[in-house]
Amino acid sequence: MLNQLKPFEPISYPIEQQPGTGETLEVAPGVRWLRMPLPFELNHINLWLLEEDDGWTIVDTGLNLDDIKQHWEAVLEAHCREKPVKRIIVTHCHPDHLGLARWLGDKLKVDTWITQGEILNAYAWFHQLPNYDVDGMVGFFRRHGLDAARAEMLHGRGPTYRGRVDGLPTQYRRLMEADFVRIGGHDWRVIVGYGHSPNTPRSTARN
């Protein structure tokens, strides 16, 4: 006899409040949640500021858009005047995460920390290297079942990556699996995953 299925319980979130666009919300001691707009159906991205005794760490940066740059100016003015930004950590190479790393890094004179696989993929897309160019992308999608109409639409759109990032970092600090980064009194361990992007690091913290 089959057990009667229970109805799904609604998803609950530990933090009901959300930060406004370009604003921050402290969600844990030293951890500030920051939302920036996206011009897509998914209309925002979550970024993070991690506080330390002597500075801040930025995690991800948003797309290369003028209004996002203006939001960053306001965030830096509100939170980073008395303590400097020490580093920018980029979780992966997609432009909503990497898009303003070069701009922020040059402005703040700090390095971008990222895995090697992610930064190399960013350079391949930016410079439209073979298999990372539009023909290679559309061909890959066609081999995996994309219909002709959508393939033609993607091909006609052309390369979009270069316009969505404000340049790429000219140097970087390499993150590797099982690295520990000391931030705000905690050791953040790098755990590299695969699928959404080639070498996406995520982190867990321990004291």
C-alpha positions as CSV (number, residue, x, y, z in Angstrom):
1,M,0.0,0.0,0.0
2,L,1.4,3.4,-1.0
3,N,1.8,6.1,1.6
4,Q,-0.4,9.0,1.0
5,L,1.6,11.9,-0.5
6,K,1.8,15.0,1.7
7,P,1.3,18.4,0.0
8,F,4.5,20.4,-0.5
9,E,5.2,22.8,2.2
10,P,6.0,26.4,1.0
11,I,9.6,27.3,0.8
12,S,10.6,29.4,3.8
13,Y,13.6,31.7,4.0
14,P,15.5,32.6,7.1
15,I,15.5,36.3,6.1
16,E,12.2,37.8,4.9
17,Q,13.5,41.2,4.2
18,Q,15.4,41.9,1.0
19,P,17.8,44.7,0.2
20,G,16.7,47.4,-2.3
21,T,18.4,47.7,-5.6
22,G,22.0,48.9,-5.0
23,E,21.5,48.6,-1.2
24,T,22.9,46.2,1.3
25,L,21.4,44.2,4.2
26,E,23.4,42.6,7.0
27,V,22.4,38.9,7.1
28,A,25.0,37.7,9.6
29,P,27.8,39.5,11.5
30,G,30.2,40.9,8.9
31,V,28.2,39.6,5.9
32,R,26.2,42.1,3.8
33,W,23.8,41.0,1.1
34,L,23.8,43.3,-2.0
35,R,21.4,43.2,-4.9
36,M,22.1,44.7,-8.4
37,P,19.7,44.8,-11.3
38,L,19.8,42.6,-14.4
39,P,18.1,43.5,-17.7
40,F,16.8,40.0,-18.1
41,E,13.8,37.9,-17.0
42,L,15.9,37.1,-13.9
43,N,16.1,40.8,-13.0
44,H,18.7,40.9,-10.2
45,I,21.9,39.3,-9.0
46,N,23.0,38.7,-5.4
47,L,26.4,40.0,-4.5
48,W,28.2,40.1,-1.1
49,L,30.4,42.3,1.0
50,L,32.4,40.5,3.7
51,E,33.7,42.8,6.5
52,E,37.1,42.4,8.2
53,D,38.7,44.3,11.0
54,D,40.9,46.2,8.5
55,G,38.8,46.2,5.3
56,W,36.2,44.5,3.0
57,T,36.1,41.7,0.5
58,I,33.7,42.0,-2.5
59,V,32.2,38.8,-3.8
60,D,31.0,39.1,-7.4
61,T,30.5,42.4,-9.2
62,G,27.5,42.6,-11.6
63,L,27.1,43.4,-15.3
64,N,28.9,46.2,-17.1
65,L,26.1,48.8,-16.9
66,D,26.3,52.4,-16.0
67,D,23.5,52.2,-13.4
68,I,25.3,49.3,-11.7
69,K,28.5,51.4,-11.6
70,Q,26.5,54.2,-10.0
71,H,25.1,51.8,-7.4
72,W,28.7,50.6,-6.6
73,E,29.8,54.2,-6.1
74,A,27.0,54.6,-3.6
75,V,27.9,51.3,-1.8
76,L,31.5,52.1,-1.6
77,E,30.7,55.6,-0.3
78,A,28.4,54.2,2.4
79,H,30.5,51.3,3.6
80,C,34.1,51.5,2.4
81,R,35.3,55.0,3.2
82,E,36.9,54.2,6.5
83,K,38.1,50.7,5.7
84,P,39.5,49.8,2.2
85,V,38.4,46.9,0.0
86,K,41.2,44.3,0.2
87,R,40.2,41.9,-2.6
88,I,37.5,41.0,-5.1
89,I,36.5,37.3,-5.3
90,V,34.7,36.3,-8.5
91,T,32.9,33.0,-8.3
92,H,32.8,32.3,-12.0
93,C,33.2,33.8,-15.4
94,H,29.7,34.7,-16.4
95,P,29.4,38.5,-17.0
96,D,26.9,39.2,-14.3
97,H,29.5,38.0,-11.8
98,L,32.7,39.1,-13.5
99,G,31.5,42.1,-15.5
100,L,32.8,44.9,-13.3
101,A,35.8,43.1,-11.8
102,R,38.3,45.0,-14.0
103,W,36.6,48.3,-13.3
104,L,36.4,47.8,-9.6
105,G,39.9,46.4,-9.4
106,D,41.4,49.3,-11.2
107,K,39.3,51.8,-9.2
108,L,40.2,50.2,-5.8
109,K,43.7,49.0,-6.8
110,V,43.0,45.4,-5.6
111,D,43.4,42.0,-7.2
112,T,40.7,39.7,-8.5
113,W,40.7,36.2,-6.9
114,I,39.3,33.5,-9.2
115,T,40.0,30.0,-10.4
116,Q,42.2,29.5,-13.4
117,G,39.5,27.7,-15.4
118,E,37.1,30.5,-14.9
119,I,39.5,33.3,-15.9
120,L,40.7,31.4,-19.0
121,N,37.2,30.8,-20.1
122,A,36.5,34.5,-19.7
123,Y,39.4,35.3,-22.0
124,A,38.3,32.7,-24.5
125,W,34.8,34.2,-24.7
126,F,36.0,37.8,-24.6
127,H,38.4,37.2,-27.5
128,Q,36.1,34.8,-29.4
129,L,38.6,32.0,-29.6
130,P,37.7,28.9,-31.6
131,N,34.8,26.9,-30.0
132,Y,34.1,29.9,-27.8
133,D,33.0,32.1,-30.7
134,V,29.4,32.4,-32.0
135,D,29.7,29.7,-34.6
136,G,31.2,27.3,-32.0
137,M,28.5,28.1,-29.4
138,V,25.6,27.7,-31.9
139,G,27.0,24.5,-33.3
140,F,27.3,23.1,-29.8
141,F,23.7,23.9,-29.1
142,R,22.5,22.5,-32.4
143,R,24.3,19.2,-31.7
144,H,22.4,19.0,-28.4
145,G,18.9,19.6,-29.9
146,L,18.4,23.4,-30.3
147,D,15.9,24.0,-33.0
148,A,16.8,25.9,-36.2
149,A,14.8,29.1,-35.4
150,R,16.4,29.6,-32.0
151,A,19.8,28.7,-33.4
152,E,19.4,31.4,-36.1
153,M,18.3,33.9,-33.5
154,L,21.4,33.2,-31.3
155,H,23.7,33.5,-34.4
156,G,22.1,36.8,-35.4
157,R,22.6,38.2,-31.9
158,G,26.3,37.8,-32.3
159,P,28.9,37.9,-29.5
160,T,27.5,39.6,-26.4
161,Y,30.2,38.7,-23.8
162,R,32.6,41.6,-24.6
163,G,29.9,44.2,-24.1
164,R,28.8,42.8,-20.8
165,V,32.2,43.0,-19.1
166,D,34.2,46.2,-18.6
167,G,37.4,44.5,-19.7
168,L,39.1,41.6,-18.0
169,P,41.6,41.6,-15.1
170,T,45.2,41.8,-16.4
171,Q,46.4,39.7,-13.5
172,Y,44.6,37.6,-10.8
173,R,45.1,35.6,-7.7
174,R,44.4,31.9,-8.4
175,L,41.9,30.1,-6.2
176,M,42.2,26.3,-6.0
177,E,40.2,23.5,-4.6
178,A,40.6,23.3,-0.8
179,D,42.3,26.7,-0.4
180,F,41.5,28.6,2.7
181,V,41.1,32.3,2.6
182,R,41.0,34.2,5.9
183,I,38.2,36.8,5.9
184,G,36.6,38.4,8.9
185,G,38.0,36.0,11.5
186,H,36.9,33.0,9.5
187,D,38.7,30.6,7.2
188,W,36.7,30.3,4.0
189,R,37.3,27.0,2.2
190,V,37.2,27.0,-1.6
191,I,35.1,24.1,-3.0
192,V,35.2,23.9,-6.8
193,G,32.1,22.6,-8.6
194,Y,31.4,21.9,-12.3
195,G,28.4,22.3,-14.5
196,H,27.0,25.8,-14.3
197,S,30.4,27.1,-15.3
198,P,33.7,25.3,-15.8
199,N,35.4,25.7,-12.4
200,T,33.0,27.5,-10.2
201,P,34.3,28.0,-6.6
202,R,31.9,28.2,-3.7
203,S,32.9,28.6,-0.1
204,T,32.1,27.4,3.3
205,A,33.4,29.2,6.4
206,R,34.8,27.9,9.6
207,N,36.4,29.7,12.6
